[in-house]
Structures are given as C-alpha cells and as structure tokens.
Amino acid sequence: MAFTRISGTGLAGAFALAIAFGATAASAETSVSIGFQQEPTTLDPTSDATAAIDGIITHNVLESLTVANESGEVLPALAESWTISDDGLTYRFNLRQGVTYHDGTAFDAEDVKFSFDRAMADDSENPTKGIFSPVESVTVIDSHTVEMVLKNPDAFFLFNIARGDASIVAPESVDQLKTAPIGTGAYRFDSWTRGDRLTLAKNPDYRDAADVALDKVVIRFISDPAAASAALLSGELDAFPGFPAPEMLPQFEADPRFTVTMGSTEGEVILAMNNAKPPFDNVEVRRAVSHAIDRAAIIDGAMYGRATPIGSFYPPHGPAYVDLLDTYPHDPDTARAMFEEAGVAGSTMTIRVPPFPYAMRSGEIIQAQLTAAGIDAKVENVEWGFWLDEIYKKQNYDMTIIAHTSPNDMGNFARGKSYFYGFEDPDFTDLWNRISTEADPDTRNDLLRQGQEYLTENAIHGFLFQLPRLGVYDARLRGYWTASPVLYEPRASMSWAE
C-alpha cells in the first residue's frame, strides 16, 4: 500500500540559506539561500510523517535503493540495477560498490537488510509502514546483492522504496537519525539551530562529487508570508519553493530579478472529517458538508485563484482522473435541509487548523460557509506539534484541513479506523488491494477511477483543491524542480548560471 505524508506547505523542495545572514547570491556562488515555511520536528524520515523531513534529508543526506526524477520516473540510486522475476514477486538488487557513509562506514547489503527489517519490525515507528507490507523476506546474497521476495505483486514497489521511509541507514549511526542523520548522499548534515536554520555541507566523498556545484545548503525556516516576501526582495533568500503567499506573486512576476513558477504537486487539500465520530459517521451529514462548501470561493480567498479544484482524492493531472466536481454543487439551502433532517442543524462543528496559510485561510472561509448552512462552525488554530499529536495520532478532532502530499496515496482510505480519518470499509480495502497489485496500467487506472467515485459518493471528506507548487527563484539559479511528483528533491543538480 502507498500511504501518505502530511504537510504544511504540501511541498518537498530544495531549501537552503546563505552562510552569511543577508548575503546575496552574487557573493555566494557555491551556496544557495532557500526559504522553507515548515520546520521539521525531527530529521528522521523513517519515524515521522512530516513532509518537511523529506524535503531536507531524503536523497540529499539519506538515500534509498531507488530514486524518482521530476517526471516521476524511477531510477537507480544505491541500487545500480535490479531484476524482477516473471511473476513479479522476486526483486534482486545489485548495489553500488565503493559507497561510504558520511562517517566513513562502508555501505553494503547488510545495511539494506537492517533498514528494511527495522522498518518492518513490530515496534517500528515508520509512519508509512504499509509500503513494506508486501515484503515477505529480505535476503543478503552477497556483500552487494540483496533479494526481496514479495507476498503479492505491488505495482508501486520500486516507486515506494525510493521514499524517505525506505532510506538506507547503518546500524552504527541509526540512533542519531532524529537529530544528526548520517547517510550516503551528496550532502552531509552540518548543523541545526531550531527555529532558525539548518545547514547541509557537500560530501567530498560522494560518488559524483565533481558534479555537485553547491558546497553549502542552509535551510532557513520562515513561516510568515510577509517575512518570506521581504527576505526574497532583500536578497536574504535566493529562492522559496512552496512560497506561502500567492497574493504577493505579482510583484515577483514583474521583477526581472526573479523567476516565478507554478508547478503541479501530489497534494490533495481536504477538509477531513472524523468518520469515527458523530455526526460525521453519518454519510448524509458528510454530504451536507460537501454541499455547504464553495470551492471557487475557497480557492479565490485562500489561494488567490492559483489552485485547481478537486472532487475526489486524486490529482487532476493524473492519468486516471475523473471530474467529479459537480457531484455536490454548492447549495447552502440544500445543506441546511440535510443538516436539519439529520438532526444536527445548529450544532457546533470545530475545525482544528494547522498553522499554514492555505489551511488557516481555507478554515475561515469554510467556517462562514458552514454557518450560512445553519451550523455553529468554529475554527481553532493549533500548532503543528499539537496537530500531529492530537489530530493525526489521537484523532481528537471534528474536522481539519490538511494537504496530503504523497503520490499514490489513495491507500490512506484502506488504513482502517486507527488512521486519523476514522474510516474503514472492507469493500474499499478490497478495491485498494486490487489497485496496488494490478500490473496492467489501463486496468489499474480503471480501478483508480472506481476508487475516486466511491470516495466522492460516500463524501468521506470535503475535497477542496490540488495544492500547487508556487516557487520564487533568483533568475540566475539553475537545476531546481518546478513540480513535485515526490516529497523530496535531490539538490545535487542545483547551480548558479555562469
């Protein structure tokens, strides 16, 4: 199964800051200053669901067997090649030789087995442990060959093991992953001043070090949209992927010093409803909420028109997309009548909102829309750590607004009531199992269409919009991604124009 990461920005990009505070790109030709809205709670992508960790660490500090490029194509990483048996159940990975970790420890097949066994263990903290559920066994053939046998075919296996959740780590340094990770990537962890910045330094022993132009990547955490804009205009930052203030983009578009990009992401923004909690265990109440929502007003007010509406949990740019936007047309009167029939008219519904502009702005607009439909709607703004603990882990909420940024993550709805949706349906679980094991792309897309239609028909959540990747970059910067097909962005290709 492919599960999801959750994100404040909804984006996993390249984020760094110049060594000297306030330095311009012109004086830092081998470093780059990039802002990031969301600071991670830990630096271990194998133990925390925060997407920001991938944006900083995955395929920069820590690597996986495979990696995906900006087009979503799976390529070799620590595995230089692999073979797959005819029945799709046995994968043999040929590992790169001569690779070392940042502390000088040699990388070998035992590290791969250790990392997978750790992720699959009963006491594993891995936030998307389900991506390993198809794995029956991991066997070391020799020092640089690993064989994995699956219980059933998995259409997403090679893509999923490119994720940060499948990072390869050494047993010698696993205990320090959360604060000072040691990997095999092009950059090594240098320092982290919480609440301010995190610095990565070029790994001189990286196998392709000669092709890595930047010596230093320093991530600066700036959550306030006005401060982010000011930092770019002053030259304090060279770039801000996941720019949090769409209303401020016109000034950058008019300034020749900058390039503004609007790319796609896998981030579905939803008004999540706690399906395990009354009244949201009633499909008619959920449908009434969907009728109360005006996506156009939400996109105009929260994103200044720079987002694409969605009618289900699937990206509009995907090959299996079904347009379901008209299933619940905005109709406050219909919503009010449905709330009355369900016996919840006038009741209080609270939206607990994490501290990110797209969510806070959407929350205020949805509050007014639900109020117009006869609900005593309230918004409670909470900190990210609180959101992770109370909403994501403890399911202590009525509704919340969040971007799900992982690709192929419709499998969230097959995770059962222990997942924060509070939703479980054996029929959908069976459908997802068929999707994830289907080898034929056309058949799989047909099944994905069925999944979208099911989720919309049952109004599991309020489906709002696909989060765009809005980026502002110094016009001289090269090698960055404009789209986010995955949660990470390898930074080794970034450089300054001559």
N, C-alpha and C positions, 0 to 999 in steps of 0.2 A: 504493500500500500504506500501511496505517496501522501505524506501528511504535510503540515504547513508551518511556516514561521509567521510570527505576528510582528507588525512593525508600526512604529510611529510615523516614519516617513514613507513606508511602503517601498523603500528603495534600498538596494545594497550597492553602493558605488565606491569610487576611489576617494578617500577623504584624507587630506593632509594639510599641514600648515608649515610655513617657512620657519626656519630655526629662529631667526631674529624676529621678535614680535613687531609687526608693522612693516617688515621688509617687502619690497616689491619683487615681482617675478624677474625683472631685469637684473637684479642683483643676486638672484638665486637660481642660476641656470641648471644646477644639478639637484634642486629641491623644488617642491611644489606645495602650495598652501591651498588646502581644500577644506571647506567647512562641512560639518555634519550636524544635523539637528538633534539626533538621538544619541546619547551616551550609553554604551552597554553597561549592564550590571556586572558582567564577568567577561573574560576573554576566551572562554572555552565553548566553542560551538557544539561540542558533544554533550553539553549538560544544561544548556539554557536555550529557550525558544526565541530570544530577542534577535531580530534580523540584523541589527547593527553589528553584532559579533561577526557575522559572515562578511559584512561589508569591509571590515577592517582586517580580519585574520585569515579567512578562508582563501586558499590559493595565492596568498601573499606570504604569510608566515607558515601556516599549516597547509599541507597538500593532501590530496586524495589519489586513489588509483587512476581515476579519470577526471576530466575537466570539460566543461561546456564553453563554447565560444559565444560571441554576441548573437549569433544566429540560432543558438540552442543546439548546435551540432556537438556530439560527444567526441572528445579527442583524448589521446594518451596523456597521462601525467606521470605519476610514479610507476604506473604500468606502461611499459613502452609498446606492448601489443597484447592481444588476447585471442583465444579461440573459443568457440561456442559449439557444443555438441548439437547434433541434428534435432534432438528432442527439446533443445532449449533449456536443459536442466544443469549442464555442467559447463562452468567457465574456468578456463585455465589462463592465468595472468602471468606474463613474463615481465619481471620487474627490472627497472633501470639499475645498472651496476655503477659503483663508484659514488653513490649519493651518500651524503652525510648530513646529520642534523647540525643545528647551529652551535651545539656544544661539542662537536667533533665525533659524536657517536655515529657508528655506521648504520645505515638503513638496510634492512634485509627482510626476508619473508616472515620471520618470527614476529616482526613489528606489525605486519599486516594481520596475522592471526591474532595477536594480542589485542589490536584495536577493534577487530570485529567481535572477538569473544567478549571484550569489555562492553561494547555497545549492546550485545545481545543478552548479557547476563541478567538474571532475575532482579538484581538490585541496581540495574543500570539507571543512570539519570538522563539518558539520552532523550531529548524532547520529541524526536520523531523515530522512536524505536521501531515503529511499524515498518519502516523501509527495509529492516533487516529480517522481518518475519518470514519471508520466503526462503531464507538461507537455512539449509539442513546441516551443512558442515563446512568447515574451512580447514584445509589440509596443506601443510608445508611439504612440497615435493622436494625442493632443494633450497639453497640459500636465496635464490632469486626466482623461484617459481611457486605460485600458490594456486590451488584448485578449490573452487567453491561449487558445491552441489546444492541446487535449489529443490524445495519440496514441490514447487509448481512453477511453470513458466511465469516470468514477470516482465511485462512489456516495458517497464520503466527502470529496470535494474541498473543498467550501465549509467543512465542519467542520474538516478538517485544516489549511486555511490560516488558521484562527483561532488556531492553536497558536503558542507562543513560537518554535518552529523557523522559522516563517514571519513573524517580526517584520520590520517595515519600518524600515530604518536608512538613514542618509545616508552617502554616501562620505566626506564631510568629517570624520565622527566615528567611523567604523567601527573604527578602530584602538584606541579606548579602551573598547570594549564590555565587556571582561572585568573591568575594574576601576572604571569610572565611566561607565556607559552613558548616552547622550543619546537621548531619544525624543520622542514627541509626546503622551505620556499625561498623566493628571490629576496625577501626582506626578513630581517630578524627583529624581534621585539626589543625596543630600546628603553622606553620609559613611559610612565602613565601618571599624570597629575590629575586626579579625579576632579571633575567639574570644570576642567580647562582644556587639556590636550593629551594626546598620546602620540609618541614618536616611534617610527619604524626606520631602521637603517639598512642599507643594502648589504646583502650577504655576499662577501667576496668569494666564497667557496661554492656559490650556486653554479650549477652545471652550465648555464647560459649567461653567466655574469657579464660577459662582454657586451651582450645585447641589452643590458639593463642600464638605461640612461640616468635615472634618478638615484642619487646617493641617499636621499633622506625624504621620508614621508611623515609629516606631523599632522595628526588629526586634531582639529580644533572643534570643540562642541559648542555650538551657538544655536539655542532653541528659539530665541526671539526673532521673528521675521524682520523687524526693523533693524536690529543689530546685524543680522546676516547681510542685509542690503548695504548697510553702511560699511561693513567690513570689505565687501567687494569693491565698492566705489572708491574707497580709500587706498586700495591696493594691499590691505592686510591679508586678504584671501585672493588666491588665483582662480578659484573655482568653487562652485557649490552645487554638486549634483543633488537632486532631491530638494531643490530650492523651495522653501516653505511659504513663499509669499507670491502667489500668481498675480496679485493685483499690482505688484511692483515690476513685473517683467517688461512692460512697455518702455520704461526708461533705459533698460539694458539693451533692448532691441534697437533703440535709437542711438546707442553709443557704440562707435566703431571699435572701441577697446575690447568689446565683449562679443561672444557668440552665445546665443540663446537656443537651446534645443528643447524639443518636446517629443520624447520617445515613448514607446509602449512599456508596460510592466505586466507582471502576472498578478498584480494586486487588486483583488476584488474588495471594494469597500462595502461593508454590510452594516445594517442595523441589526445586530444579533439579538435574538430573543431567547430567553432561557426556557427551552421547551420542556424542561422538567418541573417548571414552577407555574402554578396557576397565576394568571389566567392564560399563560402562553402555551399551556398543554392543550388548549382548545384551538383547533385549526381555524375556526371561524373568527376568533379574536385575532389571530395572526393575519388572516386575510383582511380583516378590518383595518389593521395597522398598515398593511400594504396599500389599501385604498386611500388611507389618510396621507400617504407620502406623495409629495410632488417632487420628482427627481429633477425636473428642469429648474425649479426654484432652488433646490439644494446645490446643484452644480453651479448655477449663476452666483449664488450667495457665498458658497464655501470655496469654490474653485475659480470664480470669475470666468465661467464658461469654458475652462480648459480641462475638460474631462468628458469621457464617453459614458452615457448611461448603460446600466446592465439590468436585465430582467431575471437573471439567474446567476449561479455561481460558476461562471466560465468567461474567459476573456473574449471580447468581440473580435480580436484579431486571430483567434484560434480556428483551425480547420473544421471543428465540429460545432461552431457557434450556431445557436438558434435564437432568433429575435423573438423574445417573449415580453417585450416592454409593454404591450397593450393588455396583458392578462389582468392587471389590476389598475385600471385607469384612475387617475387622481379624482376622487369624488368624496368630499367631506360629508355630504348628506348620506350617501350610502354607508360610509364608515360609521357615522353616528348611529344609523339604524341598526347596523350589525352589532355595535357595542351594546346598544340597548337590549337587543334580542338575547345577547349573551349574558346580560345582567351585570355588565361592568361599566356602563356609562357613568361618568363622574368619578370613577375610581382613580387612585393615584398610580401612575407608572413612572418610575425613575430611570433616567438614562445616565449611567455612570460612564463618564467620558475621560479617556486618557489625555495627557497634556500635549496634543499635537494639533496644529491649526486646522487641518482638514476635518478632524473629529470634533473639535470644540465648536467650529463654525457650523458644521452639519447638525450638531446637537441642538444648538439654539434654534435653528430653522425647523427641525423636526419637532421640537417642543411646541412651537407655535402651531404647526400643522396638526399635531395630536390634540392640542387644546381646541382648535377650530372644529374638531370632530367629537368633542364632548368628553375628553379625557383630562384629568388633572395631571398634566405632564410636568415633570421636574427634571432639571439637569443637575448632576453632581459632578464637578470636575475633580479628578483624582490624579495622584502622582503615578508614574509608570511602575514603580515598585509595588505600590498598593494595587494597581490594576493586575499585575502578574500574580500577586498572592491571592487577592480576594475574588477577582473575576475569573482569571484563567485557571487557577488551581482549585479554589474553593467553591466556585460557581455561585458566589454571593452577589447576585445582581438580578434586575428585571430585564433591562436592555443595555446594550453598549454599542459603540461604533468603533470599528477596527478594520484595518486593511490586512488581508491575507495575501502575503507576497510570494509564497512558494508556487512553483509550477506544478501542474498535475495534482492539485490538492483537493479535488472533489472527494477524495477518500476521507476527508475530515468527517463527513456525514456517516461514515461507517465505523467511527471510533467508539460508539456506544455512549451511554449516559455518563460515563466518567469524564468524557471530554466536556469542555465548558459550554458547548451547545445544549447539553442535556437532552440530546436527541438520539433515538435508537429505533430502527425499523429493520427487521430481518430481510424484508424484500429489497430494501435499498442496499443493505450489506451484500446480499447475493449479487445484485447488479454491479456493484463496485468490484467484487471479486471477479466477475466476468470481464469487466473493463480492463482490470490490471493484468489479467492473464491472457488477453486476446492478442495474438501475434499479427493478425491482419489489420493494417491501419484503417481501411474503409469500414470493416466490421466494428472496430473499436470506436470509430467516430460515430457510427450509428448508435452504439450503446451510450456514448457520452451525450448524445442528443436526448436519449431517453432519460438519462440522469438529470439533465437540465430541466426537462419538462416535469419530472417528478418533484424536484425541489421547489419549482415555482408553483405547481398545482397545490402543494401542501404548505406553501408560504412559510417554509421553515424559518426564514429570516426576511427582513426587508432588504432587497438588493438595490444598491444605490448607484455606484459608478465605478469604472475601472480607473484606478489611480494612475495618472500619467507620470512619466519621469521628466520633470521640469529641471533643466540644468542651465546654469550661467557659468561661462568659462572665459578666461583670458583668451583673446583671439589668437594668441601665439601658441597656445597649448595644443598638443597633438596626442593621439593614441588613446583617448578615453572613449568609453561606450556611451551612446546616446539612448540605448534601450536597455532594459533589464530582464532578460529571459531567465535569469537565475538570481540568487541573492548575493552573489559575490561578483567582484570584478578584478581579475588579475591586473596588477598595476605595472608589470614589468615592461609593457609596451609604451608607457607614457613618456613624453619628452617635450622639450621646447623646440620650436621652429628655429632654424639657423638664422 
